[in-house]
């Protein structure tokens, strides 16, 4: 029985770390999604400087967490989000509301995908 104690403890530790990782990434994603929505709302009020600033703040927060995300998730998903951040900023710079709204919506979906990939679900385990 004592031979099982160490492996069980290691598995319990890994499970706990996985759950904490999923919780933190989910919290980060929620914050990013609210900020992207706020940037969109700001752009709808025709405050493009405010929208770009809000988008820049979200991207800065994203960049701060990206080293960890590169460890725990697929790089393709992160690169897609980076491209969408740049696309949304480009449309904000051009003051193109329709394209900005579409890019922000795509960015929100991509951020949700990154978060969903870290959740402990049967689909992710298998």
N, C-alpha and C positions, 0 to 999 in steps of 0.2 A: 504494500500500500504506500509506503514512504517513497517508492520510486515514481509514483504518479504525482506527488505533491509539486515538484519543480515544474514539470510540463504543464500541469493544470494552472499553476500560478502564472506561468508565462503566457498561456492562452488567455487567462482572465485579464492580465495586463494589456495584451494586444487588443482584446475586445474593448476594454475601457478606453484605450487610446483611440481606437477607431470611432467609437461613439463620440468622444470629445472632439475629434477632428470634424466629424459630420456636423456636430452642433455648432462649432465655431464657423465653419464655412457657410452653414445655413444662416447664421446671424449676419455674417459679412454680406452675403448675397441679399438678404432683406434690406440692409442698409444701402447697398448699391442700387437696388431696384427703386427704393424710395427716392434716392438722389437723382436717378435718371428720370423718374416721373416728375420730380420737381424741376429739372432742367427743361423738360418738355412743356410744363405749365408756364415756366418763365418765358420760353420762346413764343408760346401762344399769346402772351401779353406784349409781344413784339419787343422784348428786352433781350436782344441777341447777345449783348455783352454779358449779361447775367447768366444766360443759358450756357454760354461757352465757359464762363467761370465755374458754374455748377458742374458741368461736364468734366472740366479740368480737375476739380476736387475729387470727383468720383474716380477718375483715372489715376490720380495720385494715390488714393487709398488702394485701388486695385494693384498698382505697381508695388506698393509696400507689401502686399500679401502674395504677390506673384512668385517670389522664390519658394515659398512653401507649396504653393499650388503646383509648381513645376515638379516637386517631389511626389505629390500624391495623386496627380491627375494627368490625363492625356495632353500632350503638348498641342495637338491639333485644335483642341477645344479652346485652349488659351490663346493661340494665334488667331483663331476666328474672332474671339472677343476683342483682341487688340485691333484687328482690322476694322471691326464695327465701331470701336471708340474713335478711330481716325476718320472713318466715314461720317459718323455723326458730327464730329467737329468740323469737317469740311463743309457739310451742309449748313451748319450753324454759321460758319464764316460767310457763306454765300447768302444767308437769310432765306433759305428755301424751306418753308415750313412743311410742305408735304413730304419732301424727301427726308428732312430731319426727323419728322414724326415716324416715318417708316424705318429709318436707321435706328432710332431709339427703341422702337418696338422689337426689331431684330436683335439688338443688343440685350434687351431685357430677356428675350427667349434664350439667348446664348448664355447669359449669366445663370439662368435657371438650370440649364443643361449642366454647367460646371458644378453647381450645387447638387443636383440630382445624382450625378455620378459618384458623389461621396457618401450618399445616404446608405444606410445598412438595409437593403431590400433584397428579397429573393432574386430579383432580376440582376442586381449588381453582384451578388455572391456567385450566381451561376454564370 
